[in-house]
Amino acid sequence: MSGSILTELIGGLTGDSLSGLSQQLGVDEGATSQAVSLAVPLLLSVLANNTSNKKGAQSLVNALSRDHDGSILEDVAGHVQSGSLDDGLGILGHVLGTNQSKVEESLSERTGLDAASIAKLLAILAPVVLGMLGKQQRQKNLDPTGLSALLGTESKQASQSTPDLLGLLGGLLSAGGSDLFD
């Protein structure tokens, strides 16, 4: 992979995928693109925070090995157009925990999309983000420490490329992660 996970994910959410997301949310592609450009870095940063301890990192490695092999990346547009939210809602429950509504409200304020649309967007994007991480984990044979380091690097890049991200995350990162996938 030549670029970062963040760049590859956002770059992959264009064309049919972006159009499908816009249709699912009932908003124009510009608004959807803006929301994606905040949601993906946010998800990567939260995952980085959650894997900053040994238990969280091991939990994510286990989840990636079990459920997220990267095959979702073969047809992102199909995943988006299916409107399937169950897997994503489960992921968000683990990753964001009790902070989920705060995150949705904060993203809503910054994008102008209503919180219900943000919730749907995050639920659609979460399996794609984990699919990309699963692909990286397999390609690079990452153990929990390696995955945590990769996510740390991605989180730093996300903060640099999305200055509003730190404000968006507010106290979320300092509060520690959720239980992840155990």
Wavefront OBJ file of the C-alpha trace (Angstrom):
o trace
v 0.000 0.000 0.000
v 1.490 3.314 -1.023
v -0.615 5.644 1.093
v -2.079 5.663 4.519
v -5.153 3.738 5.592
v -6.958 7.057 5.996
v -6.124 8.157 2.456
v -7.032 4.778 0.989
v -10.346 4.594 2.852
v -11.476 8.093 1.928
v -10.233 7.586 -1.630
v -12.246 4.374 -1.852
v -15.432 6.115 -0.734
v -16.017 7.980 -3.982
v -18.025 7.322 -7.125
v -20.651 4.613 -6.665
v -19.807 4.248 -2.968
v -20.290 7.961 -2.287
v -23.432 8.029 -4.400
v -24.816 5.032 -2.518
v -23.985 6.626 0.830
v -25.719 9.820 -0.235
v -28.804 7.853 -1.245
v -28.804 5.930 2.032
v -28.584 9.184 3.996
v -30.905 11.178 1.761
v -28.418 14.028 1.356
v -26.267 15.373 -1.462
v -22.832 13.975 -2.226
v -21.044 17.118 -1.012
v -22.534 16.805 2.457
v -21.838 13.078 2.473
v -18.234 13.600 1.412
v -17.723 16.161 4.178
v -19.190 13.790 6.758
v -17.022 10.892 5.519
v -13.910 13.098 5.724
v -14.606 13.561 9.440
v -16.083 10.158 10.292
v -13.245 7.987 8.949
v -10.457 9.835 10.812
v -12.620 9.839 13.925
v -13.108 6.065 13.774
v -9.378 5.491 13.231
v -8.500 7.792 16.137
v -10.952 6.109 18.487
v -9.587 2.701 17.489
v -6.046 3.980 18.105
v -7.090 5.137 21.550
v -8.797 1.835 22.306
v -5.705 -0.126 21.276
v -3.306 1.988 23.307
v -3.453 -0.676 26.009
v -2.537 -4.330 25.639
v -6.049 -5.670 26.278
v -7.653 -3.336 23.719
v -5.035 -4.125 21.089
v -5.433 -7.883 21.587
v -9.207 -7.546 21.474
v -9.066 -5.756 18.118
v -6.619 -8.283 16.668
v -8.996 -11.059 17.735
v -11.978 -9.293 16.125
v -10.075 -8.649 12.896
v -8.909 -12.252 12.710
v -12.390 -13.568 13.399
v -14.661 -11.221 11.443
v -12.857 -8.671 9.285
v -10.598 -10.156 6.632
v -10.836 -7.239 4.220
v -13.209 -8.941 1.794
v -15.697 -6.084 2.279
v -13.229 -3.902 0.343
v -13.874 -5.947 -2.811
v -17.353 -4.423 -3.083
v -17.661 -1.328 -0.893
v -20.383 0.084 -3.152
v -22.398 -3.119 -2.733
v -22.001 -2.957 1.056
v -23.103 0.673 1.080
v -26.078 0.064 -1.190
v -27.239 -2.930 0.853
v -27.981 -0.564 3.711
v -27.007 -3.289 6.189
v -26.355 -1.712 9.575
v -26.268 -4.642 12.011
v -22.528 -5.339 11.854
v -21.702 -1.644 12.002
v -24.002 -0.994 14.942
v -22.322 -3.827 16.837
v -18.877 -2.453 16.042
v -19.859 1.053 17.136
v -21.285 -0.282 20.373
v -17.934 -1.894 21.145
v -15.705 0.913 19.904
v -17.622 3.974 21.077
v -19.531 2.454 23.965
v -21.470 5.024 25.960
v -19.867 7.826 23.935
v -21.719 6.890 20.747
v -24.487 9.498 21.052
v -21.937 12.211 21.939
v -19.925 11.361 18.841
v -23.052 11.389 16.653
v -24.165 14.753 18.045
v -20.718 16.261 17.612
v -20.436 15.050 14.015
v -23.952 16.299 13.372
v -23.057 19.786 14.584
v -19.973 19.914 12.366
v -21.563 18.516 9.215
v -25.116 19.813 9.350
v -26.472 16.271 8.965
v -28.957 15.139 11.577
v -27.780 12.715 14.258
v -29.813 9.847 12.777
v -27.998 10.268 9.434
v -24.652 10.366 11.222
v -25.550 7.199 13.142
v -26.369 5.462 9.857
v -23.187 6.763 8.208
v -21.008 5.520 11.070
v -22.740 2.121 11.035
v -22.084 1.778 7.301
v -18.462 2.949 7.559
v -17.391 0.944 10.631
v -17.206 -2.460 8.869
v -15.298 -0.859 5.983
v -12.750 0.644 8.384
v -12.325 -2.681 10.181
v -12.092 -4.453 6.836
v -9.194 -2.201 5.882
v -7.529 -2.821 9.237
v -8.048 -6.563 8.845
v -6.458 -6.442 5.422
v -3.469 -4.528 6.807
v -3.190 -6.853 9.777
v -2.976 -9.863 7.463
v -0.705 -8.307 4.839
v 1.767 -7.016 7.415
v 1.294 -9.879 9.888
v 0.643 -7.385 12.673
v 0.498 -8.526 16.259
v -1.320 -6.369 18.852
v 1.708 -4.106 19.328
v 2.139 -3.626 15.584
v -1.559 -2.919 15.070
v -1.521 -0.399 17.910
v 1.520 1.322 16.388
v -0.136 1.428 12.942
v -3.282 2.956 14.400
v -1.218 5.452 16.385
v 0.458 6.616 13.192
v -2.902 6.825 11.420
v -4.388 8.796 14.304
v -1.551 11.326 14.195
v -2.009 11.727 10.447
v -5.759 12.102 10.915
v -5.228 14.852 13.482
v -2.876 16.677 11.125
v -5.084 16.366 8.068
v -8.325 17.059 9.941
v -7.642 19.905 12.394
v -11.255 19.836 13.589
v -10.819 16.232 14.712
v -9.421 17.059 18.141
v -12.377 19.313 18.880
v -14.726 16.683 17.535
v -13.291 14.042 19.820
v -13.476 16.346 22.838
v -13.001 14.359 26.003
v -13.696 11.072 24.261
v -10.075 10.009 23.904
v -9.020 11.085 27.364
v -11.866 9.043 28.794
v -10.216 5.868 27.527
v -11.662 3.326 25.189
v -14.566 1.019 25.554
v -14.352 -2.729 26.031
v -13.844 -3.169 22.318
v -14.762 -6.638 21.170
v -14.518 -8.878 24.203
l 1 2 3 4 5 6 7 8 9 10 11 12 13 14 15 16 17 18 19 20 21 22 23 24 25 26 27 28 29 30 31 32 33 34 35 36 37 38 39 40 41 42 43 44 45 46 47 48 49 50 51 52 53 54 55 56 57 58 59 60 61 62 63 64 65 66 67 68 69 70 71 72 73 74 75 76 77 78 79 80 81 82 83 84 85 86 87 88 89 90 91 92 93 94 95 96 97 98 99 100 101 102 103 104 105 106 107 108 109 110 111 112 113 114 115 116 117 118 119 120 121 122 123 124 125 126 127 128 129 130 131 132 133 134 135 136 137 138 139 140 141 142 143 144 145 146 147 148 149 150 151 152 153 154 155 156 157 158 159 160 161 162 163 164 165 166 167 168 169 170 171 172 173 174 175 176 177 178 179 180 181 182
